[in-house]
């Protein structure tokens, strides 16, 4: 019984450690029109010093890419050839994305994103 509890506790803690960091924000056009909310997340790759960053815009375009620890910017790509450059400001750099912060991104077609996490 104690063994099962220990295994279950370790499993739950490891799943919590793998949870993505959710970033909430808005997308605006290049002329400042609000285009709606963005769904963005950073997922820490277990055992590696990288995050997988993913963003879905209101028009359902999905961007994704890899970002190494201690970097503050990343270029993401969509399946149809668009790119998006993102710069992040972390509240506590030692805690990476898990410590919270803000981000700004610009797509290759001029859309701008601002996110908080």
NORQUI-V844424 format. One record per residue. N is the residue number from 1. SS is DSSP state (2 for helix, 1 for strand, 0 for the rest). PSI is psi in whole degrees, 0 to 359 (* if undefined). OMEGA is omega in whole degrees, 0 to 359 (NA if undefined). Layout:
BEGIN
N|SS|PSI|OMEGA ; N|SS|PSI|OMEGA
END
This chain:
BEGIN
1|0|314|179 ; 2|2|322|179 ; 3|2|315|179 ; 4|2|318|179 ; 5|2|317|180 ; 6|2|315|179 ; 7|2|316|179 ; 8|2|319|178 ; 9|2|315|179 ; 10|2|318|178 ; 11|2|315|180 ; 12|2|319|178 ; 13|2|322|179 ; 14|2|325|176 ; 15|2|320|178 ; 16|2|324|180 ; 17|2|338|182 ; 18|0|1|184 ; 19|0|139|179 ; 20|0|152|173 ; 21|1|121|182 ; 22|1|134|178 ; 23|1|125|180 ; 24|1|138|180 ; 25|1|189|183 ; 26|1|155|177 ; 27|1|135|175 ; 28|1|153|177 ; 29|0|174|180 ; 30|0|342|176 ; 31|0|9|173 ; 32|0|0|178 ; 33|0|136|178 ; 34|1|123|182 ; 35|1|352|178 ; 36|1|184|183 ; 37|1|156|176 ; 38|1|143|172 ; 39|1|112|185 ; 40|1|144|179 ; 41|1|158|174 ; 42|1|125|183 ; 43|1|120|181 ; 44|1|125|178 ; 45|0|119|183 ; 46|0|128|178 ; 47|0|350|178 ; 48|0|161|178 ; 49|0|52|179 ; 50|1|159|171 ; 51|1|146|166 ; 52|1|120|181 ; 53|1|133|182 ; 54|1|141|178 ; 55|1|136|174 ; 56|1|121|181 ; 57|0|166|180 ; 58|0|332|178 ; 59|0|10|177 ; 60|0|10|171 ; 61|0|131|181 ; 62|1|129|176 ; 63|1|145|176 ; 64|1|161|179 ; 65|1|175|181 ; 66|1|144|180 ; 67|1|129|179 ; 68|1|155|175 ; 69|0|152|178 ; 70|0|358|173 ; 71|0|151|181 ; 72|0|0|179 ; 73|1|157|182 ; 74|1|149|171 ; 75|1|124|179 ; 76|1|155|181 ; 77|1|147|175 ; 78|1|169|179 ; 79|0|340|182 ; 80|0|20|171 ; 81|0|2|176 ; 82|0|157|176 ; 83|1|162|178 ; 84|1|125|176 ; 85|1|131|181 ; 86|1|138|174 ; 87|1|132|182 ; 88|1|144|173 ; 89|1|112|184 ; 90|1|137|178 ; 91|0|318|181 ; 92|0|94|184 ; 93|2|330|180 ; 94|2|334|180 ; 95|2|2|180 ; 96|2|216|182 ; 97|2|330|182 ; 98|2|339|180 ; 99|2|355|179 ; 100|0|170|179 ; 101|1|200|180 ; 102|1|162|178 ; 103|1|151|173 ; 104|1|139|182 ; 105|1|151|175 ; 106|1|128|178 ; 107|1|163|181 ; 108|0|343|176 ; 109|0|14|170 ; 110|0|358|178 ; 111|0|147|181 ; 112|1|141|178 ; 113|1|143|170 ; 114|1|128|182 ; 115|1|155|172 ; 116|1|147|177 ; 117|0|*|NA
END
